[in-house]
Amino acid sequence: MEKESTMPGVVPKIPQPREHKAQVAIWADLDAFQAEAIINAGSLEEVRSLLADQFKLSDDESNSSSAVLLDLYYYTIQFALDHGFNKEQLSAFFSIVKKTHEVCSETPFGNLEQTYNYFKELVLCHAVKRPPWSINLFSPDQVHQITDYVLNTYFRHYKLYKYVFTPMVRLDLSISYAGMPETPVPSEAGDENVDQQMEEQKDEQPATQDEQPMEEPPQEETPAQKELRKLITSQLNEEISRLRLSLDEQIQLNDEVLQKKLASVDGVGGTKSGRGSSKGKKK
């Protein structure tokens, strides 16, 4: 799947990864009436239909992006319903997942760390009573459940979401030499008139081959030009190798950071369960 929104001759401004400030998000995306309608829905299929109508994702059968986004929203609501969240908790949890996804997909560059930090701050905004900056909406157990769920679903498939919802970045490299005219950018109108221009050129040519002027043989490059070409080629190869190595290191680093965070969460859960079992034995 390749998505490119560029036009010939236009250089789009690609947003860079940046930090976001988390805020209380209750009723931000689902108001009280919508949250109540979801809780009182007769089936999960009805919930899916309500989400598709609310966020204009009814084209999920023909649009892969809409289908992936609708699945993300649907399973988020299903998790909230399975854990008995009330209207306020359901609305806040849905906005936490939605806003986390928006930060992930705002740039095609790697922003895993920024997205994860923003998610943690969003959860804290709804777990600590410190008005007006945060509210005590989720209990510590619910915070652990939410964190565990988002880590094992969204962040474990972070690169897939990045691939689906961000445009492909393609580098077009052009080189200009001093004293040489620039190559004009081809236009759509010029492509349509190629055949007509070729016919006109044929008509302007002399009828006999003897009257045609002889073409000048191509001039060989001077030693200075050969040396310049060799130098430019060497510099470009070194730069491409450096960029490729830097990209591989960044991807590996992001993978290691995510795996460590996932392992730490699993370790916390295991430690809590171990303490509980030990207490049971003492009793």
Secondary structure, DSSP 8 states (H G I E B T S, - for coil): -------TT----------------TTSSS-HHHHHHHHT-SSHHHHHHHHHHHTT-TTTTT-HHHHHHHHHHHHHHHHHHHTT--HHHHHHHHHHHHHHHHHHTT-SS--HHHHHHHHHHHHHHTEEEETTTEEE-S-HHHHHHHHHHHHHHTGGGHHHHHHHHS-----------TTS-------HHHHHTHHHHHHHHHHHS-SSSTTS----------HHHHHHHHHHHHHHHHHHHHHHHHHHHHHHHHHHHHHHHHHHHHHHHHHHHHHHHHHHHH-
